[in-house]
Amino acid sequence: MLAPLMRELLAAEEPVLAEHGLTMWGYAVLSTLDRTAFRTQAALAEAINADKTRIIRTLDELQDDGYLERRPDPDDRRVRLLAITDKGREVKNAVQAQ
């Protein structure tokens, strides 16, 4: 019963997201990063129930669009920390306003 409802909700949201140049995964990433401090890619993937390799393309696109930034982790130079930018917050808020 919930699956058809979820499909309808997602179908209704996709045009709004597309209008702002986002995918559902991109929106999930921005929303999660906006609620928390810097996150690793692994922690973010766990928070949104995605495989960490699955979201690499989404993270690259969001970074290219200026919606998120990756910073080196001062405690582990192999790790990058993710943070939403002001521009990313603006687009996320614009989607929520619709």
DRENPA-3360 file (N, C-alpha, C; in nm, 2 decimals, always signed):
BEGIN
1 = MLAPLMRE = +0.08/-0.12/+0.00/+0.00/+0.00/+0.00/+0.09/+0.13/+0.00 ~ +0.20/+0.12/+0.07/+0.28/+0.24/+0.08/+0.36/+0.26/-0.05 ~ +0.40/+0.15/-0.12/+0.48/+0.17/-0.24/+0.41/+0.25/-0.35 ~ +0.29/+0.22/-0.38/+0.22/+0.31/-0.48/+0.21/+0.45/-0.44 ~ +0.19/+0.48/-0.31/+0.18/+0.61/-0.26/+0.32/+0.68/-0.27 ~ +0.42/+0.61/-0.24/+0.56/+0.67/-0.25/+0.59/+0.70/-0.39 ~ +0.55/+0.61/-0.49/+0.58/+0.64/-0.63/+0.50/+0.76/-0.67 ~ +0.38/+0.78/-0.63/+0.30/+0.90/-0.66/+0.37/+1.03/-0.61;
9 = LLAAEEPV = +0.41/+1.02/-0.48/+0.48/+1.14/-0.42/+0.61/+1.17/-0.49 ~ +0.69/+1.07/-0.53/+0.81/+1.10/-0.60/+0.78/+1.15/-0.74 ~ +0.68/+1.10/-0.80/+0.64/+1.15/-0.94/+0.60/+1.30/-0.93 ~ +0.53/+1.33/-0.82/+0.49/+1.47/-0.80/+0.60/+1.57/-0.77 ~ +0.71/+1.52/-0.71/+0.82/+1.60/-0.67/+0.92/+1.62/-0.78 ~ +0.93/+1.52/-0.87/+1.04/+1.52/-0.97/+1.03/+1.65/-1.06 ~ +0.92/+1.70/-1.10/+0.92/+1.82/-1.18/+0.97/+1.94/-1.10 ~ +0.94/+1.95/-0.97/+0.98/+2.06/-0.89/+1.14/+2.05/-0.88;
17 = LAEHGLTM = +1.19/+1.93/-0.85/+1.33/+1.92/-0.84/+1.40/+1.95/-0.97 ~ +1.34/+1.90/-1.08/+1.40/+1.93/-1.22/+1.40/+2.08/-1.25 ~ +1.30/+2.15/-1.21/+1.30/+2.29/-1.23/+1.42/+2.36/-1.17 ~ +1.47/+2.30/-1.06/+1.58/+2.36/-0.99/+1.71/+2.29/-1.02 ~ +1.71/+2.20/-1.12/+1.83/+2.13/-1.16/+1.87/+2.02/-1.06 ~ +1.78/+1.97/-0.98/+1.82/+1.86/-0.89/+1.75/+1.73/-0.92 ~ +1.82/+1.63/-0.87/+1.75/+1.49/-0.87/+1.71/+1.47/-0.73 ~ +1.63/+1.36/-0.71/+1.59/+1.32/-0.58/+1.71/+1.29/-0.49;
25 = WGYAVLST = +1.82/+1.22/-0.54/+1.94/+1.20/-0.47/+2.01/+1.33/-0.43 ~ +2.01/+1.42/-0.52/+2.08/+1.55/-0.50/+2.01/+1.62/-0.38 ~ +1.87/+1.62/-0.39/+1.80/+1.69/-0.28/+1.82/+1.62/-0.15 ~ +1.82/+1.48/-0.15/+1.84/+1.41/-0.03/+1.98/+1.45/+0.03 ~ +2.08/+1.46/-0.05/+2.21/+1.49/+0.00/+2.21/+1.63/+0.06 ~ +2.16/+1.73/-0.01/+2.15/+1.87/+0.04/+2.07/+1.88/+0.17 ~ +1.96/+1.81/+0.17/+1.88/+1.82/+0.29/+1.95/+1.76/+0.41 ~ +2.02/+1.65/+0.39/+2.10/+1.58/+0.50/+2.21/+1.67/+0.54;
33 = LDRTAFRT = +2.29/+1.72/+0.45/+2.40/+1.81/+0.48/+2.36/+1.94/+0.55 ~ +2.24/+1.99/+0.52/+2.19/+2.11/+0.58/+2.15/+2.09/+0.73 ~ +2.12/+1.96/+0.77/+2.08/+1.93/+0.90/+2.20/+1.90/+0.99 ~ +2.31/+1.88/+0.94/+2.42/+1.83/+1.02/+2.55/+1.90/+0.98 ~ +2.65/+1.88/+1.07/+2.78/+1.94/+1.04/+2.85/+1.86/+0.93 ~ +2.98/+1.89/+0.91/+3.05/+1.82/+0.81/+3.03/+1.67/+0.82 ~ +3.02/+1.60/+0.71/+3.00/+1.46/+0.71/+3.10/+1.40/+0.61 ~ +3.14/+1.27/+0.64/+3.22/+1.20/+0.54/+3.12/+1.14/+0.44;
41 = QAALAEAI = +3.17/+1.10/+0.32/+3.09/+1.04/+0.22/+3.02/+0.91/+0.28 ~ +3.10/+0.83/+0.35/+3.04/+0.71/+0.41/+2.93/+0.74/+0.51 ~ +2.95/+0.84/+0.59/+2.84/+0.87/+0.69/+2.72/+0.93/+0.62 ~ +2.74/+1.01/+0.51/+2.63/+1.06/+0.44/+2.55/+0.95/+0.37 ~ +2.62/+0.86/+0.30/+2.56/+0.74/+0.24/+2.47/+0.66/+0.33 ~ +2.53/+0.64/+0.45/+2.45/+0.57/+0.55/+2.33/+0.64/+0.59 ~ +2.34/+0.78/+0.61/+2.22/+0.86/+0.65/+2.11/+0.86/+0.55 ~ +2.14/+0.85/+0.42/+2.04/+0.85/+0.32/+2.01/+0.71/+0.26;
49 = NADKTRII = +2.07/+0.61/+0.32/+2.05/+0.47/+0.28/+2.09/+0.45/+0.14 ~ +2.21/+0.49/+0.10/+2.26/+0.47/-0.03/+2.40/+0.41/-0.02 ~ +2.44/+0.34/-0.12/+2.58/+0.29/-0.13/+2.67/+0.41/-0.15 ~ +2.79/+0.41/-0.08/+2.87/+0.53/-0.09/+2.93/+0.55/-0.23 ~ +2.95/+0.44/-0.31/+2.99/+0.45/-0.44/+2.88/+0.50/-0.54 ~ +2.76/+0.47/-0.50/+2.64/+0.51/-0.58/+2.63/+0.67/-0.58 ~ +2.66/+0.73/-0.47/+2.64/+0.88/-0.47/+2.76/+0.96/-0.52 ~ +2.86/+0.90/-0.56/+2.98/+0.98/-0.61/+2.94/+1.07/-0.72;
57 = RTLDELQD = +2.87/+1.02/-0.82/+2.83/+1.11/-0.93/+2.74/+1.22/-0.89 ~ +2.65/+1.19/-0.80/+2.56/+1.30/-0.74/+2.65/+1.40/-0.67 ~ +2.74/+1.36/-0.59/+2.83/+1.45/-0.52/+2.91/+1.54/-0.61 ~ +2.96/+1.47/-0.72/+3.04/+1.55/-0.82/+2.95/+1.66/-0.89 ~ +2.83/+1.62/-0.92/+2.74/+1.72/-0.99/+2.71/+1.83/-0.89 ~ +2.68/+1.80/-0.77/+2.65/+1.91/-0.67/+2.77/+2.00/-0.65 ~ +2.89/+1.94/-0.64/+3.01/+2.02/-0.63/+3.03/+2.11/-0.75 ~ +3.01/+2.05/-0.87/+3.03/+2.13/-0.99/+2.93/+2.25/-1.00;
65 = DGYLERRP = +2.81/+2.23/-0.94/+2.71/+2.33/-0.94/+2.73/+2.43/-0.83 ~ +2.83/+2.41/-0.74/+2.85/+2.50/-0.63/+2.76/+2.48/-0.51 ~ +2.69/+2.36/-0.50/+2.60/+2.33/-0.40/+2.66/+2.27/-0.28 ~ +2.77/+2.20/-0.29/+2.84/+2.15/-0.18/+2.99/+2.16/-0.20 ~ +3.07/+2.15/-0.09/+3.21/+2.15/-0.10/+3.27/+2.03/-0.03 ~ +3.38/+1.99/-0.08/+3.46/+1.88/-0.01/+3.58/+1.94/+0.05 ~ +3.61/+1.91/+0.17/+3.73/+1.96/+0.24/+3.81/+1.84/+0.29 ~ +3.94/+1.85/+0.30/+4.02/+1.75/+0.36/+3.99/+1.73/+0.51;
73 = DPDDRRVR = +3.98/+1.61/+0.56/+3.96/+1.59/+0.70/+4.10/+1.61/+0.77 ~ +4.11/+1.70/+0.86/+4.23/+1.73/+0.93/+4.29/+1.61/+1.00 ~ +4.20/+1.51/+1.04/+4.25/+1.39/+1.11/+4.28/+1.28/+1.02 ~ +4.24/+1.28/+0.90/+4.27/+1.17/+0.80/+4.27/+1.22/+0.66 ~ +4.39/+1.24/+0.61/+4.40/+1.30/+0.48/+4.34/+1.22/+0.36 ~ +4.31/+1.09/+0.39/+4.24/+1.01/+0.28/+4.09/+1.04/+0.27 ~ +4.04/+1.11/+0.37/+3.90/+1.13/+0.38/+3.86/+1.28/+0.35 ~ +3.75/+1.30/+0.28/+3.70/+1.43/+0.25/+3.57/+1.45/+0.33;
81 = LLAITDKG = +3.56/+1.57/+0.38/+3.44/+1.61/+0.46/+3.35/+1.69/+0.36 ~ +3.22/+1.67/+0.37/+3.12/+1.73/+0.28/+3.05/+1.84/+0.36 ~ +3.02/+1.95/+0.29/+2.94/+2.05/+0.36/+2.85/+2.12/+0.25 ~ +2.73/+2.16/+0.29/+2.65/+2.23/+0.19/+2.70/+2.38/+0.19 ~ +2.69/+2.44/+0.07/+2.73/+2.58/+0.06/+2.60/+2.67/+0.07 ~ +2.62/+2.80/+0.08/+2.51/+2.89/+0.08/+2.42/+2.87/-0.04 ~ +2.49/+2.86/-0.16/+2.41/+2.84/-0.28/+2.33/+2.71/-0.28 ~ +2.39/+2.60/-0.22/+2.32/+2.48/-0.20/+2.20/+2.49/-0.11;
89 = REVKNAVQ = +2.22/+2.56/+0.00/+2.11/+2.59/+0.09/+1.99/+2.67/+0.02 ~ +2.03/+2.76/-0.06/+1.93/+2.84/-0.13/+1.85/+2.76/-0.22 ~ +1.91/+2.67/-0.30/+1.83/+2.59/-0.39/+1.75/+2.49/-0.31 ~ +1.80/+2.43/-0.21/+1.72/+2.34/-0.12/+1.60/+2.41/-0.07 ~ +1.62/+2.53/-0.02/+1.51/+2.60/+0.04/+1.40/+2.64/-0.07 ~ +1.45/+2.67/-0.19/+1.36/+2.70/-0.30/+1.27/+2.58/-0.33 ~ +1.33/+2.47/-0.33/+1.25/+2.34/-0.36/+1.15/+2.32/-0.25 ~ +1.19/+2.34/-0.12/+1.10/+2.32/-0.01/+0.99/+2.42/-0.01;
97 = AQ = +1.01/+2.54/-0.06/+0.91/+2.64/-0.07/+0.80/+2.61/-0.17 ~ +0.83/+2.53/-0.26/+0.72/+2.49/-0.36/+0.65/+2.38/-0.31;
% end
